[in-house]
Amino acid sequence: MKTVHYYENQQHILSQLVNRVPVCGQDIRIKGRNGKIKDILEITENVYRVQVQFEPAAKKRTVTVDNKKKRR
């Protein structure tokens, strides 16, 4: 088992025990966010540091409610 630490811009995102270490350029989904693996650094034999670049999150637009009707 190998320990993989996922980082985005020096911010720790996730630590995971896995059998296979991901490869560079692989698409990944962490906490509902899609991204790509940019770099993998082997710290020790069983510990890896993975840099992830997430896609920018699309801002959700709120729907405005039409309240033109008068309430009686």
N, CA, C and O of each residue as an XYZ file, in Angstrom:
288
protein
N       0.841     -1.181      0.000
C       0.000      0.000      0.000
C       0.887      1.246      0.000
O       1.918      1.303      0.670
N       0.458      2.215     -0.757
C       1.196      3.466     -0.881
C       0.318      4.621     -0.408
O      -0.899      4.597     -0.587
N       0.935      5.621      0.188
C       0.221      6.808      0.642
C       0.404      7.902     -0.399
O       1.530      8.237     -0.767
N      -0.712      8.458     -0.872
C      -0.675      9.519     -1.872
C      -1.304     10.766     -1.259
O      -2.446     10.736     -0.800
N      -0.545     11.866     -1.257
C      -1.027     13.153     -0.768
C      -1.287     14.037     -1.979
O      -0.381     14.273     -2.779
N      -2.517     14.529     -2.122
C      -2.897     15.389     -3.242
C      -2.843     16.847     -2.796
O      -3.362     17.199     -1.736
N      -2.204     17.703     -3.623
C      -2.052     19.124     -3.329
C      -2.483     19.953     -4.525
O      -2.324     19.546     -5.676
N      -3.036     21.132     -4.228
C      -3.318     22.128     -5.257
C      -2.747     23.450     -4.761
O      -3.220     23.993     -3.762
N      -1.732     23.972     -5.451
C      -1.084     25.237     -5.077
C      -0.677     25.251     -3.605
O      -1.050     26.169     -2.874
N       0.065     24.269     -3.170
C       0.577     24.140     -1.801
C      -0.519     23.926     -0.763
O      -0.237     23.981      0.434
N      -1.740     23.689     -1.174
C      -2.845     23.445     -0.248
C      -3.180     21.959     -0.279
O      -3.459     21.395     -1.337
N      -3.148     21.338      0.888
C      -3.416     19.908      0.991
C      -4.895     19.636      0.729
O      -5.764     20.241      1.358
N      -5.177     18.722     -0.203
C      -6.552     18.415     -0.581
C      -7.002     17.081      0.007
O      -8.079     16.991      0.597
N      -6.170     16.032     -0.156
C      -6.602     14.690      0.212
C      -5.391     13.801      0.439
O      -4.377     13.941     -0.245
N      -5.494     12.879      1.403
C      -4.512     11.807      1.590
C      -5.239     10.494      1.390
O      -6.375     10.326      1.833
N      -4.573      9.558      0.715
C      -5.252      8.326      0.347
C      -4.262      7.166      0.349
O      -3.117      7.328     -0.073
N      -4.696      5.995      0.822
C      -3.920      4.765      0.704
C      -4.378      4.051     -0.558
O      -5.560      3.741     -0.703
N      -3.447      3.786     -1.473
C      -3.798      3.160     -2.746
C      -2.797      2.062     -3.075
O      -1.687      2.034     -2.543
N      -3.208      1.154     -3.965
C      -2.303      0.119     -4.449
C      -1.466      0.618     -5.613
O      -0.295      0.258     -5.735
N      -2.064      1.458     -6.484
C      -1.371      1.985     -7.657
C      -1.308      3.501     -7.574
O      -2.300      4.158     -7.259
N      -0.146      4.043     -7.856
C       0.043      5.496     -7.862
C      -0.457      6.035     -9.194
O      -0.164      5.437    -10.229
N      -1.206      7.152     -9.215
C      -1.679      7.716    -10.482
C      -0.512      8.212    -11.337
O       0.592      8.424    -10.835
N      -0.771      8.393    -12.628
C       0.265      8.844    -13.560
C       0.006     10.293    -13.959
O      -1.113     10.790    -13.828
N       1.047     10.966    -14.446
C       0.918     12.359    -14.886
C      -0.027     12.457    -16.073
O      -0.004     11.611    -16.967
N      -0.859     13.493    -16.077
C      -1.803     13.711    -17.164
C      -3.112     12.974    -17.001
O      -4.016     13.147    -17.818
N      -3.241     12.166    -15.981
C      -4.461     11.395    -15.750
C      -5.570     12.312    -15.240
O      -5.329     13.187    -14.409
N      -6.788     12.105    -15.745
C      -7.944     12.842    -15.231
C      -8.328     12.259    -13.881
O      -8.261     11.048    -13.670
N      -8.733     13.143    -12.967
C      -9.063     12.707    -11.620
C     -10.239     13.528    -11.103
O     -10.440     14.671    -11.514
N     -11.007     12.937    -10.203
C     -12.138     13.626     -9.587
C     -11.990     13.494     -8.075
O     -12.023     12.394     -7.524
N     -11.824     14.650     -7.413
C     -11.665     14.683     -5.961
C     -12.681     15.657     -5.397
O     -12.747     16.811     -5.819
N     -13.464     15.195     -4.452
C     -14.462     16.022     -3.766
C     -15.392     16.722     -4.748
O     -15.756     17.879     -4.536
N     -15.783     16.034     -5.821
C     -16.718     16.586     -6.791
C     -16.106     17.563     -7.762
O     -16.833     18.205     -8.521
N     -14.793     17.699     -7.765
C     -14.117     18.628     -8.673
C     -13.253     17.839     -9.649
O     -12.512     16.943     -9.243
N     -13.345     18.168    -10.931
C     -12.553     17.506    -11.956
C     -11.216     18.208    -12.096
O     -11.118     19.427    -11.958
N     -10.179     17.412    -12.375
C      -8.864     17.999    -12.550
C      -7.922     17.041    -13.246
O      -8.300     15.926    -13.605
N      -6.687     17.491    -13.432
C      -5.641     16.682    -14.047
C      -4.428     16.672    -13.131
O      -4.158     17.639    -12.420
N      -3.706     15.563    -13.162
C      -2.490     15.433    -12.383
C      -1.351     16.075    -13.160
O      -1.095     15.714    -14.308
N      -0.666     17.029    -12.533
C       0.409     17.769    -13.194
C       1.788     17.219    -12.866
O       2.651     17.170    -13.742
N       2.017     16.799    -11.612
C       3.352     16.382    -11.206
C       3.247     15.364    -10.082
O       2.339     15.436     -9.253
N       4.182     14.413    -10.055
C       4.242     13.415     -8.994
C       5.656     13.414     -8.434
O       6.629     13.309     -9.181
N       5.763     13.532     -7.116
C       7.054     13.548     -6.443
C       7.077     12.408     -5.434
O       6.196     12.310     -4.580
N       8.086     11.546     -5.534
C       8.210     10.426     -4.604
C       9.016     10.887     -3.395
O      10.210     11.163     -3.510
N       8.367     10.970     -2.239
C       9.019     11.413     -1.013
C       9.864     10.271     -0.447
O      11.073     10.418     -0.266
N       9.231      9.146     -0.171
C       9.917      7.923      0.245
C       9.388      6.792     -0.623
O       8.673      7.024     -1.598
N       9.746      5.579     -0.262
C       9.345      4.423     -1.061
C       7.828      4.265     -1.142
O       7.305      3.824     -2.166
N       7.124      4.619     -0.076
C       5.677      4.409     -0.026
C       4.874      5.699      0.073
O       3.653      5.635      0.216
N       5.501      6.855      0.002
C       4.805      8.131      0.145
C       5.044      8.968     -1.110
O       6.183      9.172     -1.531
N       3.936      9.451     -1.702
C       4.002     10.238     -2.924
C       3.257     11.542     -2.730
O       2.252     11.596     -2.021
N       3.761     12.603     -3.369
C       3.108     13.914     -3.355
C       2.664     14.211     -4.781
O       3.484     14.226     -5.699
N       1.358     14.450     -4.971
C       0.781     14.638     -6.300
C       0.233     16.056     -6.407
O      -0.568     16.477     -5.573
N       0.663     16.796     -7.435
C       0.145     18.135     -7.711
C      -1.035     18.008     -8.671
O      -0.921     17.384     -9.725
N      -2.160     18.599     -8.305
C      -3.381     18.517     -9.100
C      -3.770     19.918     -9.554
O      -3.696     20.870     -8.777
N      -4.183     20.042    -10.811
C      -4.709     21.303    -11.347
C      -6.191     21.101    -11.616
O      -6.564     20.385    -12.546
N      -7.045     21.732    -10.800
C      -8.485     21.588    -10.965
C      -9.004     22.541    -12.023
O      -8.455     23.624    -12.226
N     -10.072     22.125    -12.697
C     -10.747     22.995    -13.658
C     -11.475     24.088    -12.881
O     -11.975     23.834    -11.786
N     -11.541     25.292    -13.426
C     -12.254     26.356    -12.706
C     -13.734     26.004    -12.559
O     -14.373     25.527    -13.497
N     -14.253     26.246    -11.377
C     -15.654     25.935    -11.103
C     -16.548     26.964    -11.778
O     -16.304     28.167    -11.688
N     -17.576     26.488    -12.448
C     -18.526     27.387    -13.102
C     -19.428     28.003    -12.037
O     -19.957     27.300    -11.176
N     -19.595     29.305    -12.104
C     -20.454     29.977    -11.139
C     -21.907     29.719    -11.503
O     -22.314     29.855    -12.657
N     -22.675     29.346    -10.494
C     -24.090     29.079    -10.714
C     -24.867     30.385    -10.634
O     -24.719     31.157     -9.686
N     -25.682     30.612    -11.628
C     -26.516     31.816    -11.628
C     -27.816     31.510    -10.903
O     -28.421     30.455    -11.097
N     -28.226     32.437    -10.079
C     -29.481     32.254     -9.372
C     -30.625     32.730    -10.257
O     -30.508     33.731    -10.963
N     -31.702     32.016    -10.208
C     -32.877     32.361    -10.997
C     -33.677     33.394    -10.222
O     -34.016     33.181     -9.058
N     -33.974     34.502    -10.864
C     -34.765     35.533    -10.202
C     -36.242     35.170    -10.304
O     -36.723     34.755    -11.358
N     -36.936     35.330     -9.213
C     -38.353     34.993     -9.154
C     -39.159     36.227     -9.539
O     -38.894     37.328     -9.056
N     -40.143     36.037    -10.409
C     -40.984     37.139    -10.864
C     -42.126     37.332     -9.865
O     -43.062     36.532     -9.825
N     -42.049     38.379     -9.070
C     -43.060     38.663     -8.046
C     -43.945     39.832     -8.453
O     -44.262     40.679     -7.618
N     -44.341     39.897     -9.693
C     -45.148     41.024    -10.165
C     -46.623     40.876     -9.814
O     -47.362     41.861     -9.817
N     -47.051     39.673     -9.516
C     -48.454     39.484     -9.154
C     -48.684     39.988     -7.732
O     -47.859     39.789     -6.840
N     -49.828     40.646     -7.547
C     -50.179     41.105     -6.214
C     -50.849     39.960     -5.468
O     -51.648     39.208     -6.025
N     -50.510     39.853     -4.233
C     -51.130     38.827     -3.409
C     -52.365     39.405     -2.735
O     -52.367     40.555     -2.296
N     -53.381     38.620     -2.662
C     -54.618     39.073     -2.025
C     -54.834     38.372     -0.721
O     -55.828     38.626     -0.041
